[in-house]
């Protein structure tokens, strides 16, 4: 395994200026040969922030600004701050306890810490740091969602998981943490200049503004945004319930069951879950890279949404061809939907909002086999079949009630009810206006 590291560290994509990439910082720590460090991870309730903001980018920016403020707080020179995804990682080789955590009102966070012993060669030390990042992040997520947990050290928090959570909740916890903040399909550093450090070959979110994608002349063509459908539990075919794609959490259900039954201990479960998560992250990288490559050289998509991309493409045909190619590559494993909107004189912001609505349309059609379940172009009316599938999806969410998986899609539909009315046949408009 390549044990090289990048220094000074690259910028953590999407974060405010001065935020170092966690993978680069952990790689440097591995090279320094320390016997151990204390690691503290702060994670965020991103979905809650997005829903409160009514906009994905605004919610994500709010979370990352909150983490950046926390990372630059009064920790002194003993703590090194780094960032990835929706997490802040603080490390110290000489501290004996976690730093004081003063989390301000705003984005909801959870945090945890642990001592990480480091031995072996550089690659082994780096692997230990990355695995610890997974484990401590998981404990932080547990404490974020269960504020009654007063214990802060990761090991006992993880030890209490089976006394607190059920089978599906454990699988979701194991799958919900973003693994490998260090880039590369097999754990090596492979990201080139301008790539997301975690996703070699996929342009960084920073390139959206700093790289000139939206700088200079008014953009033309189409704004496109993609997202992997049902990445947690996978997609089922509507007509007969046959499985179409795998899901991160579903893949981990057997581990969750074995842990609950005391057939496996926590350490074994975490190691196997981490291995499976690395494999799925590598599959995600291949999927996103295929999608990104398929629009070049006339388009450019950036890694701005975790398991999705956004950017500019010359036309709808290019977008449709790219999504089909990426989905064909990972058929049975994962597939993306995409929303596309023409950039008009109304500006890029309007095109972006419209494309997010169209992405939402694809989510209401997933598993139906309807072509708009893979890509929807804003302004294109759904046929009667598509409108019926969308209505069935949304009315089911309304019947299951708040707090059930996927309920945020109903919130989105209510927020965008006027646009829905413009995209369904006249006979269905009153239904969508009164969701």
N, C-alpha and C positions, 0 to 999 in steps of 0.2 A: 504494500500500500504506500502510495506517495505521501511522505511525511513533511512535505514543504508547507510553508505558511506564508501568508501575505502580510507585510508590514511596511508602512503604517496600515492599519486596518481599513478596509473599504467602508464606505458609507452603507448603513443599513437601509435598503430601499424603502422609500415612502416615509421614512422618519424625518423629523426636523434636522437641520444641519448640526453636525457635531456628534451624531449618534453612530457609534462604530458597529460593524457587523459582528454578531456573536460568534460565527464560525471562525473568523479571522482571529478574534481575541482568544478563543479557546485553543486554537492551533498554536498560538504564541505561548500560552501557558504550558502546553504539552512540551514545547521545546525548552522551556526554562528549567525543567528537571526538578520541580518542587515535589516534595514528598506527599503533599496534599493541599487542598484548599477548602475553604467554606464557600458553598455556592448558595445564593439566594435567587429565586425566580419569582417575578411578579407577572401574573397573567391577567387577562382582561375579558370582560363579558362583552365581546364584540357585537354579537347579535342584538343584545339589549341596547347598545349604543346606536346601532344602525336603525333599529325600530324607533327609538326616541327621536332620532334626527330625521327619519323619513327618507334617508338617502345613504347609500352604502359608503361613498367616498367621504361624506361629511362625518359619519359615524366612525370610520376608520381613522380619519385625521384626528378626531377628538380623543380617541383611545391612545394614539401614538404620541400626541402632544402631552397627554397626562403622564404617560410612561417616561417621556423625555424629561419632564419636570421632576419626576421622582428620581430618575437616575442621576440628575445633576444636583440633587439635594445635599444636605450636610453630612455626607458620608466620609469626607476627608480623602486623603491619598491612599488609604488602606484598601479601598474598594474600587474595582475596575468595572465600569458599566458597559454593557453591550446589549444589542437588540436584534430581534428577528420576529417576523410575523406580527403577533400581538403580545409579545413577551419582552420583558426586561430581565437580563441576567447580570447579577452582581457577584463578583468573585474576589476573594482575598486569601493570600497564602498565610497570613499571620494573625488574622482575627480568630477569636475563640467562640464568638457567638454572632448571630446575625446583626446587621445594622438596624438602628431604630427606623421603623417604617411609619412615616407620616403621610398617609394617603389622604389627599384632599377630596372634598366633595366633587362630583362630576362623574367620570367614567367609573364603573364598578370593577374593582380589582380583587384578586386574591393572591396571597404569597405564602411561600414556604422556603425552607432551607435545609441543608444537610452538610455533613463533612464528607469530602470525597478523597479517599486514599488513592495516590498515584504511584504506580510502580511499572517496571518493565521498560521497553524501549519507547521511543517517541510515539509511534503509532498506537501502542497499547495505552499510553497515557491519554492520548487524544480520544480513543474509543471510550475510556473510562469517563472522561469529561462529557462526551456527547450522550452516553447512556445516563449519566447522572442528571444531565439537563432534562432528559425525558422523564425520569422518575420524579425529580423535584417539581417540574412543571405540572405533572399529574397531581401531586399533592396540593400545589397551589390552586389548581382548577377545582379540586375537591373542596378546599376551604372557601373558594369564591362562591361555590354553589351551596355550601352548607356553613353559613356564618356561625352556627352554634359550635363548630369545632374550634376549641381553644388551643389545642396543641398546634405548635408551629413547625416542629421538625418533621421532615418528610417521612422518615422511616415509620414512626408510630402512626402517622396519618394514613399511610398506605396500609399498614397493618390492620387498621380498623375498617377497611373498605367493605369486607364481606359481612360485617355486622350492621352496615348502614345501607348498602345498595343491593338491588336485585340484579338478576342475570343480565337483562338488557342494559341497565344503567352501568354495570361494570364494563360490559363490552363497549359502550359508548365512551366511557372514561378512558379505557385503554386506547381507543381509536382517536380520541378527540385532540390529542396533543400533537402538535407539529414536530416531527422528528428531524434529526440531522440538519441543524442550522448551518452545517458546513456543506458546500456545494459538491456536486459530482454524482454520477449515476451509481458508482460503487464506493462512494466515500472519499474519493480523491478530489483534489482541487482542480476543476476543469473550466471554471467560468472565466471567460475572456473579458477584456475591458468593455464595459457597457452592458454586460450580462447581469442578471440577478445572481448574487454569489451562491444562492442555494440551487439555482436552476441553470446550469451551463447551457448555452445556446439559446436562451430565452431573454430578450431584452429587459433590462431593469425598469422598474416603475420610474426611477429617476430620469430616464431618458424621455419620458413623456413631455416634461417641460424643459429640463436642462439640455436634452439632446436635440431639441429643435423640432420635435414632432408637431407641436402646436405653436412654435415660435415663427416669426416672419409672416409671410403672406397668409391670408385667410385660408384655412384648409378647405379642400374640396373632396368629393367622393362621399364615403359613408363612414359613420362611426359604428364600430362593432364591439360588442361585449359578449364574452362567453362564460360559461360556468359548467362544471361537471354536475350532471343530474344525479341526485341521490347518492352522493359519495359516501354517506355514512351507512345506509342500509341497502343500497342497490335498487334497481328498477324492476318492477314486475309488469308483464304484459297485461293490459286491461281486460282483454277478451277472455283469457283462460287462466291467468295467474302464473303463467310460466315465467321463470327468471330470465331477465335479459342482461343484467349486469350484476357484478359482485358489489359488495359494500364493505368499507373499512371495518365498521363495527360488527357486521354480520360475520365477517371472517374470524372475528375474535370471540364469538359466542361459545365455542367449545372450551376455550381457555377460561372464560368467565364461569362456565358450569363446573369445570374441574376445580377451580379455586373455591367456589361456594361449597362444593362437596368435600373440601379438605383433601382432595386427591393430589393437588399441587400446592406448594407453598408460594408465598408472594414473590420471592426472588426468582423462582423458575418461571412463573407466569409473566413477570415483567421482562425477563430476557427473551422469552419466546415472542411475546407481544411486540417487543422492540424489533426483533428480526423480521416479523411479518410486516410491521409498519415501514421498515426500510425498503422492503420489496415493493410495497404499494406506492411509496413515495417515488421510487425509481420508475414505476409504471406511469405515474402521474407526470413525471418529468418527460418521459418519452411521448406521452400524449400531447402535452402542452408544446413541446418542441416541434412535433409534427404539425400542429395547428399553426404555430408561429411561422414555420418555414414555408408552409403552403401559400401564404399571402405575399411572400417576398418575390421579387424586389419592388413590386408596385405598392405594397402595403407594409405596415409595421404595427405589430401587436406587442403590448408590454405586459409583464407579469404583475398586474396590479390588484388582483382579487384572491390571492391564495391558491385556489384551484381553478382560476379562470384568467382570461386575458382581455385586454381592451386596447383599442387604438383605431387607426384609420386604414381603410381598404378602398381601392378605387371604385368598386361597384359591388352590387349584391351577388353577382355570379361568382366573383372571386371568394367572397365570404362563404357562400354555399359549398363551393368546391373544397375549400379548406376544412370545413366542419365535417363533411362527408369523408374526406381522406383520413382525418384524425380518428373519427369514430370507427372507421373500417379497420384501422391499425390496432385498436384496443377493443374490438368487438368481444362481448361477453365479459370484459373486465370493467370498462368504464366508458361513458360517452358524454359528450357535451351538447348543450343547446346554445344557440347564439341569437342575440337580438341585433338588428341592423336598422339604422336610420340614415337617411340622406342628410348631409350637411347643407343647410340652406342659408339664406341671408339672415335668418333669425339667430344664427350663431351656433358655435360648437356646444354650448351648454344645453340648448334645446335638443340638439341631435343626441347628446349623451342621455338626457332624461328619456327621450323617446326610445332609444335602444334598450335602456333598462326595462321599460315597459314591455317591449317585444321579447326580451329575455324571459320576463315573467310569464308571458303567454306560452312560451315553450315549456315552462315548468308545469302549467296546467294541462298540457297535452302529452307529457312524458308517458311512455308505455302504450300509447294509443296506436302507434304506427302512422299517425297523421304526419304529412311532410312538414307542417309548421311546428311539430314537436322537436325538430332538429334545428330549424332556423325560421324565424319570423321577421318579416320586413314591416316596419311601422307604416301604417297607411293602407296595408293590404287587408281587405275584408276576409274574415274567416268564413268558410262555407258552413252549411247547416251542421254537417258532421263534426267539424272542428269546434263550433260553438257548443254543441251538445256535450262533447268530451270535456271542454273547459268548464261548463256549468256543472256537470256531474262531479268533477274534481273539487270545485269550490263549495258546492252545496254539502258535500260529504264533510269537508272541514268545518262548515258552519254547524252541522249536526253533532260532530264529535266534541266541539266546544274548545274554549280557551285552554291553553296549556298542553294540548296534544301536539305530537310531532307534525310539523308542516303548517301549523296555524298561522305563521307569519305570512304565508302566501295569501290567506284570506284578508289579512290586514292590508297587504299590497293591493289586492283587487279593490278593496273599498277605497283606498287612497286614489286609485286610478280609475274609478268607476266611469267617469266621463269618457275616458279614452276607450274603455271596454265597450261602451255604447256605440262608439264610432267604428268598432272593429267586428261587430257581430251583425247578423241579418236583422232587419227591422222587427221581426216577430219576437226576438230574444232581448231587445234593448231594455225593456222595462224590468226584466228579471235582473240583469246586471246592474242597473241603476239602483236596485233595491236590495242588494246583497246584505 
